[in-house]
Amino acid sequence: MRGGSVFRFLLASVLLYGAMAQASIEIPLDPTQPPASLAPARTDEKTQTPVLQAILLGAQGSRAVINGQTLRVGDEYADGRVLAIYPQTVLIERKGKRELLRLAKSVIQPSR
């Protein structure tokens, strides 16, 4: 009987410790995100520098992915408008000025 009492005491202690530890630890909502203290400061979408992430060429027309938004020629985003989509670049108009966004140079080079 004495061994059973010790076991129950240890089990109760472990459960109590676990409950106390869980109450004092804040579990982040998304474990893949960095802690809030290390996360970059959010910027207003209207002042964000446009970044060309992808160009999609298809039978229904070309699309460009700029700052996570899929856009066609004539579409507006934040503070700009897409004027033309080419195989490696996109021409946009932003704050009255035209800018040419380029895709990053490919890491993989085709063989000769």
N, C-alpha and C positions, 0 to 999 in steps of 0.2 A: 504494500500500500504506500509506503513511504516514497518509492521510486515514482509512482504515479503522481504524487503531489509535487515532486520536484519538476517532473515533466510539464505539468499544468502551469506551474509558476514560470518556468522558462518560456513556454509558449505564450503566455499572457504578456510577459516582458517584451518578447520579440514583436508581438502584434502592437503593443502600446508604443514601442520605439518607432515602428514603421509608420504608425498613424501620426506621431509627432513629427517625424522627419518629412513626411509627405506634406503636412500642413505648412511647414516652414520653407519648402522648396517650391518655387514657381516654375511650372512646367510650360515651356513655350508652346504656342499653338502649332507651329510648323518647325519640326526639328531640323529641316534643311536650311533654315534661315539663320544668319548670324545673330548673335545677341544684339539687343537694341543699342547697347553702348558702342558696338562696332559697325552698325549699319550706316550706310551713307545717308547724308541728310537729303530729304525729299526736296525736289525743286518743282516749281510751278510748271505745269505742262506747257504753258504758253511761252515760257522763256527757255525751254529745253532745247539744246542744240540738236538738230535733226541728224539721225544716224541711219544710213541705208543699211539694212540688214539682209535683204534678199531681193532678187528680181525674178519674177515668175513669168515666163513666156509661154503662151498657150493659144489654142485655136480661138478662144473667146476673147482674146486680147491680153495685153501685158498688164501685170500688176507689180507694185513695189511695196516692200514692207519697210516702213519708216517708223522707228520708235515703237515697234510692236503693232502698228496699224497697217492693214492691207489696203492699198489705195490704187485707183486707176487714174488715168489722165483726166484732169479736170476736178478731181476730188480735192476737198480742202481738209486740212488737219491743223490743229493748234493755231499757229500764226502763219501758215503757208498754204500753197496750192501746187499740185503736181501739174507741170506743163508738158513734159515728155518723158517717156521711158525708153531707154536704149538697153542693149544687152549687158553693159557693164556700168552704166551711169543713169542717173535720173536728174532731170532739170526741174528745179522748183523755183517758185517766186515766194519770197519771204520779206516782209517789211518793205515792199516796193523794190527789192533787189532780186536779181536772178542768181541762183547758186547751182552748181553742178555737184551732186553727191556721187561718190564713187564707192564701189564695193571694195573691200579689202583684197589685196593681192592674194591669189590662191597660193596655198602652201605646197600643194602638189602640182608639179610642172609636168606637162605631157612629154613623153619621150620623143626623140627626133623621128 
